[in-house]
């Protein structure tokens, strides 16, 4: 059996009119509680605490939403800037590739000319070597010397050494500003 005192404490005071336990028309929560009613006081405190937490949660959610929207706008702007920069970089890369193709073509033409010059120099050197052998035979028979022909052989040998050591470095210009023999001969081929 439940004691009468327990029921009297927890149940509302039925002798008081119901309007003393007023409610908020908008939310339906208990706003005023009659004296002597522990249940309605507990409900009122609970409703007030829930309303306070709901308000705090709404304010915090609104603040976070605003922060996220601001960050999202910044990220979108950064993405647009990155796309624009990427387009510029791709355009610049296309120009570099085009220039590289032109440079490779020029280099191939230059190598072809140098190779042709090497072949011609080798032919000339071989011809002069044969002439030197013939001259040595004549010298053995006659006993004379040809200073002019020896000079030509020396110049040819020096030229061959020059070509071999400078074929990968390209043509150069001396201190006097005059073109080297190799550059002059290559220009004559074009």
C-alpha positions as YAML, in Angstrom:
chain: A
units: angstrom
residues:
- id: 1
  name: UNK
  ca: [0.00, 0.00, 0.00]
- id: 2
  name: UNK
  ca: [1.22, 3.47, -0.90]
- id: 3
  name: UNK
  ca: [1.11, 5.84, 2.00]
- id: 4
  name: UNK
  ca: [-1.14, 8.84, 1.84]
- id: 5
  name: UNK
  ca: [1.74, 11.18, 2.61]
- id: 6
  name: UNK
  ca: [3.66, 9.98, -0.49]
- id: 7
  name: UNK
  ca: [0.67, 10.54, -2.73]
- id: 8
  name: UNK
  ca: [0.05, 13.92, -1.18]
- id: 9
  name: UNK
  ca: [3.65, 15.03, -1.92]
- id: 10
  name: UNK
  ca: [3.85, 13.91, -5.55]
- id: 11
  name: UNK
  ca: [0.32, 14.44, -6.77]
- id: 12
  name: UNK
  ca: [-0.89, 17.96, -7.53]
- id: 13
  name: UNK
  ca: [-3.00, 19.79, -5.04]
- id: 14
  name: UNK
  ca: [-6.48, 19.05, -6.37]
- id: 15
  name: UNK
  ca: [-7.98, 21.74, -4.19]
- id: 16
  name: UNK
  ca: [-6.32, 24.43, -6.33]
- id: 17
  name: UNK
  ca: [-7.77, 25.44, -9.71]
- id: 18
  name: UNK
  ca: [-5.99, 24.00, -12.78]
- id: 19
  name: UNK
  ca: [-5.10, 27.47, -14.13]
- id: 20
  name: UNK
  ca: [-2.47, 27.82, -11.43]
- id: 21
  name: UNK
  ca: [-0.41, 25.27, -13.41]
- id: 22
  name: UNK
  ca: [-0.12, 27.53, -16.43]
- id: 23
  name: UNK
  ca: [1.52, 26.59, -19.71]
- id: 24
  name: UNK
  ca: [3.22, 28.61, -22.41]
- id: 25
  name: UNK
  ca: [0.82, 28.79, -25.40]
- id: 26
  name: UNK
  ca: [3.69, 28.70, -27.92]
- id: 27
  name: UNK
  ca: [5.75, 25.82, -26.55]
- id: 28
  name: UNK
  ca: [3.24, 24.06, -24.34]
- id: 29
  name: UNK
  ca: [5.75, 23.95, -21.47]
- id: 30
  name: UNK
  ca: [4.75, 24.49, -17.86]
- id: 31
  name: UNK
  ca: [5.56, 28.08, -16.86]
- id: 32
  name: UNK
  ca: [4.07, 28.41, -13.40]
- id: 33
  name: UNK
  ca: [3.60, 25.72, -10.84]
- id: 34
  name: UNK
  ca: [1.44, 25.77, -7.82]
- id: 35
  name: UNK
  ca: [2.99, 25.54, -4.40]
- id: 36
  name: UNK
  ca: [3.13, 22.04, -3.00]
- id: 37
  name: UNK
  ca: [3.41, 20.19, -6.33]
- id: 38
  name: UNK
  ca: [6.85, 18.53, -6.64]
- id: 39
  name: UNK
  ca: [6.04, 16.85, -9.99]
- id: 40
  name: UNK
  ca: [5.16, 20.08, -11.76]
- id: 41
  name: UNK
  ca: [8.18, 21.86, -10.30]
- id: 42
  name: UNK
  ca: [10.44, 19.09, -11.62]
- id: 43
  name: UNK
  ca: [8.77, 19.27, -15.05]
- id: 44
  name: UNK
  ca: [9.19, 23.05, -15.12]
- id: 45
  name: UNK
  ca: [12.88, 22.88, -14.25]
- id: 46
  name: UNK
  ca: [13.41, 20.13, -16.83]
- id: 47
  name: UNK
  ca: [11.66, 22.14, -19.53]
- id: 48
  name: UNK
  ca: [13.68, 25.23, -18.70]
- id: 49
  name: UNK
  ca: [16.94, 23.26, -18.82]
- id: 50
  name: UNK
  ca: [15.97, 21.67, -22.14]
- id: 51
  name: UNK
  ca: [15.06, 25.06, -23.58]
- id: 52
  name: UNK
  ca: [18.39, 26.51, -22.42]
- id: 53
  name: UNK
  ca: [20.37, 23.61, -23.92]
- id: 54
  name: UNK
  ca: [18.38, 23.80, -27.14]
- id: 55
  name: UNK
  ca: [19.12, 27.51, -27.42]
- id: 56
  name: UNK
  ca: [22.82, 26.96, -26.76]
- id: 57
  name: UNK
  ca: [22.93, 24.11, -29.26]
- id: 58
  name: UNK
  ca: [21.19, 26.23, -31.90]
- id: 59
  name: UNK
  ca: [23.61, 29.11, -31.35]
- id: 60
  name: UNK
  ca: [26.63, 26.78, -31.51]
- id: 61
  name: UNK
  ca: [25.27, 25.06, -34.61]
- id: 62
  name: UNK
  ca: [24.63, 28.40, -36.28]
- id: 63
  name: UNK
  ca: [28.17, 29.54, -35.47]
- id: 64
  name: UNK
  ca: [29.71, 26.33, -36.82]
- id: 65
  name: UNK
  ca: [27.54, 26.47, -39.95]
- id: 66
  name: UNK
  ca: [28.62, 30.05, -40.61]
- id: 67
  name: UNK
  ca: [32.26, 29.09, -40.11]
- id: 68
  name: UNK
  ca: [31.98, 26.09, -42.44]
- id: 69
  name: UNK
  ca: [30.21, 28.15, -45.11]
- id: 70
  name: UNK
  ca: [32.95, 30.78, -44.92]
- id: 71
  name: UNK
  ca: [35.65, 28.12, -45.24]
- id: 72
  name: UNK
  ca: [33.77, 26.51, -48.13]
- id: 73
  name: UNK
  ca: [33.63, 29.85, -49.96]
- id: 74
  name: UNK
  ca: [37.39, 30.27, -49.46]
- id: 75
  name: UNK
  ca: [38.05, 26.74, -50.73]
- id: 76
  name: UNK
  ca: [35.92, 27.36, -53.83]
- id: 77
  name: UNK
  ca: [37.79, 30.58, -54.56]
- id: 78
  name: UNK
  ca: [41.13, 28.82, -54.06]
- id: 79
  name: UNK
  ca: [40.03, 26.03, -56.39]
- id: 80
  name: UNK
  ca: [39.07, 28.55, -59.06]
- id: 81
  name: UNK
  ca: [42.45, 30.28, -58.70]
- id: 82
  name: UNK
  ca: [44.25, 26.93, -58.93]
- id: 83
  name: UNK
  ca: [42.35, 26.02, -62.10]
- id: 84
  name: UNK
  ca: [43.25, 29.37, -63.65]
- id: 85
  name: UNK
  ca: [46.91, 28.94, -62.71]
- id: 86
  name: UNK
  ca: [46.86, 25.39, -64.08]
- id: 87
  name: UNK
  ca: [45.54, 26.64, -67.41]
- id: 88
  name: UNK
  ca: [48.34, 29.22, -67.56]
- id: 89
  name: UNK
  ca: [50.95, 26.59, -66.70]
- id: 90
  name: UNK
  ca: [49.64, 24.25, -69.40]
- id: 91
  name: UNK
  ca: [49.80, 27.06, -71.95]
- id: 92
  name: UNK
  ca: [53.36, 27.89, -70.89]
- id: 93
  name: UNK
  ca: [54.29, 24.20, -71.06]
- id: 94
  name: UNK
  ca: [52.93, 23.98, -74.61]
- id: 95
  name: UNK
  ca: [55.12, 26.94, -75.59]
- id: 96
  name: UNK
  ca: [58.16, 25.32, -74.00]
- id: 97
  name: UNK
  ca: [57.51, 22.06, -75.84]
- id: 98
  name: UNK
  ca: [57.19, 23.92, -79.13]
- id: 99
  name: UNK
  ca: [60.46, 25.77, -78.50]
- id: 100
  name: UNK
  ca: [62.13, 22.51, -77.49]
- id: 101
  name: UNK
  ca: [61.06, 20.88, -80.74]
- id: 102
  name: UNK
  ca: [62.55, 23.78, -82.69]
- id: 103
  name: UNK
  ca: [65.80, 23.60, -80.73]
- id: 104
  name: UNK
  ca: [66.03, 19.84, -81.27]
- id: 105
  name: UNK
  ca: [65.53, 20.36, -85.00]
- id: 106
  name: UNK
  ca: [68.29, 22.98, -85.06]
- id: 107
  name: UNK
  ca: [70.57, 20.69, -83.09]
- id: 108
  name: UNK
  ca: [69.91, 17.80, -85.48]
- id: 109
  name: UNK
  ca: [70.74, 20.01, -88.46]
- id: 110
  name: UNK
  ca: [73.91, 21.21, -86.77]
- id: 111
  name: UNK
  ca: [75.01, 17.64, -85.97]
- id: 112
  name: UNK
  ca: [74.36, 16.63, -89.56]
- id: 113
  name: UNK
  ca: [76.54, 19.49, -90.79]
- id: 114
  name: UNK
  ca: [79.31, 18.61, -88.33]
- id: 115
  name: UNK
  ca: [79.18, 14.95, -89.38]
- id: 116
  name: UNK
  ca: [79.41, 15.98, -93.02]
- id: 117
  name: UNK
  ca: [82.34, 18.25, -92.19]
- id: 118
  name: UNK
  ca: [84.05, 15.38, -90.37]
- id: 119
  name: UNK
  ca: [83.66, 13.12, -93.39]
- id: 120
  name: UNK
  ca: [85.10, 15.78, -95.68]
- id: 121
  name: UNK
  ca: [87.99, 16.41, -93.29]
- id: 122
  name: UNK
  ca: [88.75, 12.70, -93.10]
- id: 123
  name: UNK
  ca: [88.75, 12.45, -96.87]
- id: 124
  name: UNK
  ca: [91.11, 15.39, -97.15]
- id: 125
  name: UNK
  ca: [93.38, 13.95, -94.47]
- id: 126
  name: UNK
  ca: [93.45, 10.58, -96.22]
- id: 127
  name: UNK
  ca: [94.28, 12.24, -99.52]
- id: 128
  name: UNK
  ca: [97.11, 14.24, -97.98]
- id: 129
  name: UNK
  ca: [98.43, 11.12, -96.27]
- id: 130
  name: UNK
  ca: [98.57, 9.31, -99.60]
- id: 131
  name: UNK
  ca: [100.34, 12.27, -101.14]
- id: 132
  name: UNK
  ca: [102.80, 12.21, -98.26]
- id: 133
  name: UNK
  ca: [103.56, 8.56, -98.94]
- id: 134
  name: UNK
  ca: [104.15, 9.36, -102.60]
- id: 135
  name: UNK
  ca: [106.35, 12.27, -101.61]
- id: 136
  name: UNK
  ca: [108.42, 10.03, -99.34]
- id: 137
  name: UNK
  ca: [108.93, 7.65, -102.24]
- id: 138
  name: UNK
  ca: [109.99, 10.50, -104.49]
- id: 139
  name: UNK
  ca: [112.26, 11.81, -101.74]
- id: 140
  name: UNK
  ca: [113.90, 8.42, -101.41]
- id: 141
  name: UNK
  ca: [114.51, 8.39, -105.15]
- id: 142
  name: UNK
  ca: [115.54, 12.03, -105.63]
- id: 143
  name: UNK
  ca: [116.86, 12.94, -102.15]
- id: 144
  name: UNK
  ca: [115.09, 16.33, -101.95]
- id: 145
  name: UNK
  ca: [112.52, 17.79, -99.52]
- id: 146
  name: UNK
  ca: [109.22, 19.71, -99.99]
- id: 147
  name: UNK
  ca: [108.69, 22.20, -97.16]
- id: 148
  name: UNK
  ca: [105.38, 23.45, -98.60]
- id: 149
  name: UNK
  ca: [103.85, 19.99, -98.67]
- id: 150
  name: UNK
  ca: [105.01, 19.28, -95.12]
- id: 151
  name: UNK
  ca: [103.29, 22.46, -94.00]
- id: 152
  name: UNK
  ca: [100.06, 21.33, -95.64]
- id: 153
  name: UNK
  ca: [100.27, 17.98, -93.86]
- id: 154
  name: UNK
  ca: [100.87, 19.70, -90.50]
- id: 155
  name: UNK
  ca: [97.93, 22.06, -91.00]
- id: 156
  name: UNK
  ca: [95.71, 19.14, -91.97]
- id: 157
  name: UNK
  ca: [96.67, 17.19, -88.86]
- id: 158
  name: UNK
  ca: [96.05, 20.18, -86.61]
- id: 159
  name: UNK
  ca: [92.70, 20.76, -88.26]
- id: 160
  name: UNK
  ca: [91.69, 17.13, -87.68]
- id: 161
  name: UNK
  ca: [92.58, 17.41, -83.99]
- id: 162
  name: UNK
  ca: [90.62, 20.65, -83.74]
- id: 163
  name: UNK
  ca: [87.54, 19.09, -85.34]
- id: 164
  name: UNK
  ca: [87.64, 16.05, -83.06]
- id: 165
  name: UNK
  ca: [87.96, 18.12, -79.90]
- id: 166
  name: UNK
  ca: [85.37, 20.78, -80.79]
- id: 167
  name: UNK
  ca: [82.67, 18.83, -82.62]
- id: 168
  name: UNK
  ca: [80.50, 18.61, -79.46]
- id: 169
  name: UNK
  ca: [81.09, 22.15, -78.29]
- id: 170
  name: UNK
  ca: [79.78, 24.00, -81.34]
- id: 171
  name: UNK
  ca: [81.49, 26.77, -83.22]
- id: 172
  name: UNK
  ca: [83.39, 29.37, -81.25]
- id: 173
  name: UNK
  ca: [84.86, 32.83, -81.89]
- id: 174
  name: UNK
  ca: [88.46, 33.68, -81.08]
- id: 175
  name: UNK
  ca: [89.78, 36.69, -79.19]
- id: 176
  name: UNK
  ca: [90.31, 38.61, -82.42]
- id: 177
  name: UNK
  ca: [86.60, 38.23, -83.30]
- id: 178
  name: UNK
  ca: [87.26, 36.23, -86.47]
- id: 179
  name: UNK
  ca: [85.30, 33.06, -87.17]
- id: 180
  name: UNK
  ca: [87.07, 29.76, -86.76]
- id: 181
  name: UNK
  ca: [87.81, 27.56, -89.72]
- id: 182
  name: UNK
  ca: [85.18, 25.03, -88.69]
- id: 183
  name: UNK
  ca: [82.40, 27.61, -88.46]
- id: 184
  name: UNK
  ca: [83.41, 29.10, -91.78]
- id: 185
  name: UNK
  ca: [83.34, 25.70, -93.47]
- id: 186
  name: UNK
  ca: [79.96, 24.81, -91.94]
- id: 187
  name: UNK
  ca: [78.46, 28.09, -93.15]
- id: 188
  name: UNK
  ca: [79.69, 27.30, -96.63]
- id: 189
  name: UNK
  ca: [77.65, 24.09, -96.56]
- id: 190
  name: UNK
  ca: [74.33, 25.92, -95.99]
...
